[in-house]
Amino acid sequence: LALHGQQVIAGVLVSVARDELDTEAALHDALRQEEVSQTLLRLDPDNIVSINNFAVAEGQLGDAFWSTGRLRGAIPYYVKQLEVAKHASSGGATYLLGFFGVTAGTAVHQAFIGDTASAAATVAAAEPVLTKLRQSEPSGSATLALADSAQKITESWVALERDDLPATRRNATDAARELEAATVHGAPELQKFVWLHFAYLAEGQANYQLGDFVAAERSLAKSLEAWKATGQQAVDDQRRLGLVSTWIAMAQARQGHLSEAAQTIGPVLKFQRELAAKNHGDRWLPQELASGLYAQALAEPERRAALLREAAGLIDGSAPEVRAMHDVRQWRERILQAQHGAGGA
C-alpha cells in the first residue's frame, strides 16, 4: 500500500513539474515513478491497477524525454507503455480503451519522427484486439464505438504525417461521425470528448492544408469545444487549446477575417509569452510560440515582417531533433514562404 501511494505521488509530481515547465524535474520524478512501479509489480505481479499505473509511468517517462527534445530517446518508453497497456487491457473496458489510447500515442510519436513503418506496424498490431472486441461486444456498444473511432483517428494522424491529406480527412471525418452518434455515459464520456478533439483537429488541419479554410475553421472550432468539455485545465491542456486556436486564427485570416483572427490569436500569444518567460527547458514551447507568431502575421499584415522574423528565429533555435521533425519543417516552410510573399499556407 505504501508503494502504491508512492507510485501515485510520483506521477503527480511529474504533472506538477510539467505544469512548471521544469523538464529535468519531470524526468527525475518519472524515473522514480518507474522504479517504484517495477518494485511494486515484483511484489504483486498480477495487480491490474499496478500494471496500468506502470504503463502510465512509462508514458510519462516518454513525455519527459520528448519535452527535453530527446525524441528518439522517448520512443522506447512509449513502446514499453504499449506492451504494458496491452497486458492491463484484460482488466475491463476502461483499461481496454486505455490500450487504444496508448496505441495512438505510440504510433503518432513514431510517425512524428518519420518512422512511418513502425507507426503502421503499431496500428496493425491493434487490429486483432479490435476484431475480438467486435465479436464480443453487442450492437450499439459504447466501448466498441470508442475503440473503433480511436483506431480510425490513429490512422488519420499517421496519414497526416505522410502528407496523405485525403486519407487524413476521410478517417477523421468517419471517426467524428461515429463518435457523435455514440451514446456514452459515465467515465467513458471523457474519452469520447478526447477522441472527438483529436478527430476534429486532424480533420481541421487536413482541410486547412487542402485550402478549404471555411471547413477548417468549422472543424477546429469543434475540436476546441471538445477539449474544453473534458474540463482539464493543466498547463498542457491550455497549451493544447492554444495550438487549436492558432490553427483557427490561420483559417480565419485566410478567409480575410483579419480582425477576428487577431482577436483569436491575441490571448494565445500572451499566454505563450508568459510561459516562455518561465520556461525551464521545454523544447516545444519555442515552436508553439513561432506558430502563434505566424498566425498573428497573417492577421496583422502591418507587423508581418517583424513577426515572421521572430518566428523564424525561434524555429532555427530549436533543439536539433525538434527542428528536424516533419511538422516543424512544415512550420519553417510556411514562415519562409510568407517572408518571400508566397502565402505560406
C-alpha positions as a printed Julia matrix, in Angstrom:
345×3 Matrix{Float64}:
   0.0     0.0     0.0
   2.86    2.37    0.79
   4.49    1.65   -2.56
   1.17    2.22   -4.34
   0.88    5.6    -2.63
   4.44    6.47   -3.61
   3.73    5.41   -7.19
   0.72    7.73   -7.42
   2.51   10.63   -5.7
   5.48   10.35   -8.05
   3.09   10.56  -11.01
   1.5    13.69   -9.55
   4.95   15.24   -9.08
   5.67   14.61  -12.76
   2.5    16.52  -13.63
   3.44   19.37  -11.29
   6.89   19.62  -12.88
   5.33   19.68  -16.33
   3.0    22.47  -15.23
   6.06   24.4   -14.14
   7.89   23.62  -17.41
  10.7    22.05  -15.38
  11.7    19.25  -17.72
  14.58   17.86  -15.67
  12.44   17.66  -12.53
   9.76   15.87  -14.55
  12.33   13.4   -15.84
  13.71   12.8   -12.33
  10.26   12.14  -10.86
   9.25    9.98  -13.83
  12.32    7.78  -13.35
  11.44    7.44   -9.66
   7.87    6.51  -10.59
   9.16    3.82  -12.94
  11.44    2.42  -10.24
   8.62    2.24   -7.69
   6.28    0.68  -10.28
   8.77   -2.06  -11.07
   9.26   -2.84   -7.38
   5.51   -2.93   -6.81
   4.97   -5.36   -9.68
   7.68   -7.7    -8.42
   5.68   -7.96   -5.19
   2.23   -8.13   -6.8
   2.7    -9.02  -10.49
  -0.97   -9.68  -11.32
  -2.48   -6.48   -9.92
  -4.22   -4.8   -12.88
  -4.22   -1.36  -11.24
  -0.47   -1.56  -10.64
   0.12   -2.81  -14.19
  -1.91    0.08  -15.59
  -0.05    2.56  -13.4
   3.23    1.12  -14.66
   2.04    1.85  -18.2
   1.25    5.41  -17.13
   4.75    5.7   -15.65
   6.36    4.59  -18.92
   4.22    7.08  -20.84
   5.18    9.92  -18.52
   8.84    8.97  -18.96
   8.38    9.13  -22.72
   6.72   12.53  -22.4
   9.54   13.76  -20.16
  12.18   12.8   -22.71
  10.04   14.22  -25.52
   9.71   17.6   -23.8
  13.51   17.84  -23.43
  13.91   17.4   -27.19
  15.32   13.86  -26.92
  12.69   12.45  -29.23
  14.3     9.17  -30.23
  15.12    8.55  -26.59
  11.4     8.84  -25.81
  10.21    6.2   -28.28
  11.33    3.07  -26.34
   9.28    4.24  -23.35
   6.17    4.7   -25.48
   6.7     1.21  -26.93
   7.11   -0.22  -23.43
   3.98    1.64  -22.32
   2.07   -0.04  -25.14
   3.3    -3.5   -24.14
   2.24   -2.96  -20.54
  -1.1    -1.35  -21.51
  -1.93   -4.41  -23.63
  -1.32   -6.58  -20.57
  -3.61   -4.35  -18.5
  -6.35   -4.37  -21.16
  -7.67   -7.65  -19.79
  -8.93   -5.72  -16.77
 -12.1    -4.44  -18.43
 -13.46   -1.68  -20.69
 -11.6     1.21  -19.03
  -8.23   -0.48  -19.45
  -9.1    -1.7   -22.93
  -9.89    1.83  -24.07
  -6.67    2.93  -22.42
  -4.83    0.44  -24.63
  -6.23    2.06  -27.8
  -5.24    5.46  -26.45
  -1.69    4.27  -25.87
  -1.65    2.69  -29.34
  -2.49    6.11  -30.76
   0.18    7.88  -28.74
   2.87    5.37  -29.7
   2.01    5.32  -33.39
   1.75    9.09  -33.69
   5.05    9.7   -31.91
   6.7     7.16  -34.21
   5.19    8.93  -37.22
   6.29   12.33  -35.87
   9.95   11.3   -36.0
   9.5     9.93  -39.52
   9.34    6.23  -38.66
   6.12    5.61  -40.58
   6.87    1.89  -40.96
   6.88    1.39  -37.18
   3.8     3.57  -36.88
   1.93    1.43  -39.39
   3.03   -1.72  -37.57
   1.79   -0.32  -34.27
  -1.62    0.43  -35.77
  -1.8    -3.01  -37.39
  -0.93   -4.73  -34.1
  -4.08   -3.29  -32.5
  -6.38   -4.68  -35.19
  -6.71   -8.21  -33.69
  -7.76   -6.64  -30.38
 -10.38   -4.58  -32.2
 -11.58   -7.64  -34.14
 -12.0    -9.6   -30.93
 -13.92   -6.69  -29.44
 -16.29   -6.61  -32.42
 -17.05  -10.28  -31.82
 -17.7    -9.9   -28.11
 -19.5    -6.55  -27.86
 -23.22   -6.14  -28.59
 -24.59   -3.8   -31.24
 -24.53   -0.21  -30.07
 -21.72   -0.83  -27.59
 -20.12    2.42  -26.44
 -16.83    0.61  -25.81
 -16.76   -0.68  -29.38
 -17.66    2.74  -30.82
 -14.87    4.41  -28.86
 -12.3     1.76  -29.73
 -13.22    1.72  -33.42
 -13.09    5.51  -33.59
  -9.75    5.57  -31.78
  -8.25    3.27  -34.4
  -9.54    5.45  -37.25
  -8.22    8.59  -35.57
  -4.81    6.98  -35.12
  -4.77    6.11  -38.81
  -5.75    9.69  -39.67
  -2.82   11.17  -37.72
  -0.32    8.73  -39.17
  -1.64    9.64  -42.64
  -1.25   13.34  -41.79
   2.44   12.77  -41.07
   2.73   11.13  -44.52
   1.05   14.21  -46.06
  -1.81   11.98  -47.22
  -4.43   14.65  -46.63
  -7.42   12.88  -48.28
  -6.87    9.79  -46.08
  -6.46   12.01  -43.03
  -9.73   13.78  -43.68
 -11.61   10.6   -44.57
 -10.61    8.68  -41.44
 -11.04   11.67  -39.13
 -14.47   12.52  -40.55
 -15.65    8.9   -40.23
 -14.43    8.72  -36.64
 -16.06   12.02  -35.66
 -19.36   10.94  -37.2
 -19.23    7.62  -35.34
 -18.39    9.32  -32.05
 -21.11   11.95  -32.37
 -23.66    9.17  -32.9
 -22.44    7.09  -29.94
 -24.41    7.2   -26.69
 -21.85    7.22  -23.89
 -22.48    7.6   -20.17
 -20.25    7.83  -17.11
 -16.47    7.79  -17.17
 -16.14    6.85  -20.9
 -17.78   10.18  -21.79
 -14.48   11.9   -21.04
 -12.79    9.58  -23.51
 -15.41   10.45  -26.12
 -14.59   14.17  -25.86
 -10.85   13.48  -26.0
 -11.23   11.45  -29.19
 -13.59   14.0   -30.72
 -10.94   16.64  -30.1
  -8.28   14.65  -31.97
 -10.66   13.68  -34.79
 -11.74   17.25  -35.46
  -8.18   18.56  -35.08
  -6.87   16.15  -37.73
  -9.84   16.95  -39.97
  -9.29   20.69  -39.48
  -5.58   20.57  -40.27
  -6.24   18.48  -43.37
  -8.97   20.88  -44.53
  -6.65   23.84  -43.98
  -3.8    22.29  -45.96
  -6.25   21.35  -48.73
  -7.28   25.01  -48.94
 -10.81   24.65  -47.55
 -10.5    27.32  -44.87
 -14.21   27.55  -44.08
 -14.4    23.82  -43.35
 -11.12   24.02  -41.46
 -12.42   26.7   -39.1
 -15.61   24.72  -38.51
 -13.71   21.51  -37.68
 -11.18   23.28  -35.48
 -13.9    25.07  -33.51
 -15.43   21.65  -32.75
 -12.02   20.38  -31.7
 -11.64   23.3   -29.31
 -15.07   22.77  -27.76
 -14.47   19.02  -27.36
 -11.31   19.58  -25.34
 -12.98   22.25  -23.22
 -15.73   19.71  -22.48
 -13.15   17.44  -20.82
 -12.77   20.02  -18.07
  -8.99   19.57  -17.94
  -7.14   22.8   -17.14
  -3.47   21.97  -16.58
  -0.82   23.97  -18.42
  -0.54   21.22  -21.04
  -4.29   21.49  -21.62
  -4.08   25.25  -22.05
  -1.2    24.81  -24.47
  -3.31   22.32  -26.43
  -6.16   24.83  -26.63
  -3.65   27.42  -27.78
  -2.5    25.13  -30.59
  -6.06   24.69  -31.83
  -6.75   28.42  -31.57
  -3.62   29.09  -33.64
  -5.0    26.98  -36.48
  -8.4    28.67  -36.12
  -6.79   32.11  -36.4
  -4.9    30.98  -39.5
  -8.13   29.72  -41.1
  -9.91   32.98  -40.24
  -7.09   35.07  -41.7
  -7.1    33.01  -44.91
 -10.78   33.87  -45.3
  -9.95   37.57  -44.96
 -11.4    37.84  -41.44
  -8.31   39.62  -40.12
  -9.9    41.35  -37.13
 -11.46   38.11  -35.96
  -8.16   36.27  -36.44
  -6.31   38.9   -34.41
  -8.81   38.52  -31.57
  -8.39   34.74  -31.65
  -4.58   34.7   -31.6
  -4.03   37.62  -29.19
  -4.72   35.74  -25.92
  -2.8    32.71  -27.18
   0.36   34.72  -27.78
   0.03   36.46  -24.42
  -0.14   33.06  -22.69
   2.73   31.63  -24.74
   4.99   34.6   -23.98
   4.22   34.3   -20.27
   5.18   30.62  -20.41
   8.36   31.4   -22.37
   9.47   33.81  -19.64
   9.49   30.99  -17.08
  10.45   28.05  -19.29
  12.93   25.63  -17.71
  13.85   23.52  -20.71
  10.67   22.6   -22.59
  11.9    22.32  -26.18
   8.46   22.55  -27.78
   7.39   25.92  -26.44
   9.52   27.9   -28.97
   7.8    26.1   -31.85
   4.37   26.78  -30.34
   5.24   30.46  -29.99
   6.58   30.55  -33.55
   3.28   29.09  -34.79
   1.35   31.75  -32.91
   3.56   34.49  -34.35
   2.94   33.13  -37.84
  -0.82   33.26  -37.26
  -0.51   36.8   -35.94
   1.5    37.77  -39.03
  -1.4    36.59  -41.19
  -3.86   38.57  -39.08
  -1.78   41.79  -38.83
  -0.08   42.46  -42.18
   1.38   45.75  -40.95
   3.55   43.82  -38.45
   4.17   40.88  -40.75
   7.94   41.25  -41.32
   8.9    41.56  -37.65
   6.59   38.76  -36.54
   7.85   36.37  -39.2
  11.46   37.23  -38.41
  10.9    36.41  -34.74
   9.07   33.18  -35.66
  11.89   32.06  -37.97
  14.46   32.75  -35.26
  12.56   30.58  -32.78
  12.37   27.66  -35.2
  16.04   27.98  -36.15
  16.98   28.0   -32.47
  15.04   24.83  -31.68
  16.7    21.66  -30.41
  18.18   19.7   -33.35
  15.81   16.73  -33.11
  12.81   19.05  -32.82
  13.93   21.16  -35.78
  14.28   18.02  -37.92
  10.69   16.9   -37.33
   8.23   16.83  -40.22
   5.75   19.2   -38.54
   8.42   21.71  -37.51
   9.87   21.68  -41.02
   6.38   22.45  -42.3
   6.1    25.45  -39.98
   9.52   26.69  -41.11
   8.44   26.36  -44.74
   5.22   28.33  -44.08
   7.22   31.09  -42.43
   9.78   31.19  -45.26
   7.08   31.32  -47.92
   5.31   34.12  -46.08
   8.57   36.05  -45.79
   9.01   35.79  -49.53
   5.42   36.76  -50.27
   4.29   33.3   -51.4
   1.44   33.0   -48.91
   2.82   30.22  -46.74
  -0.37   28.16  -46.4
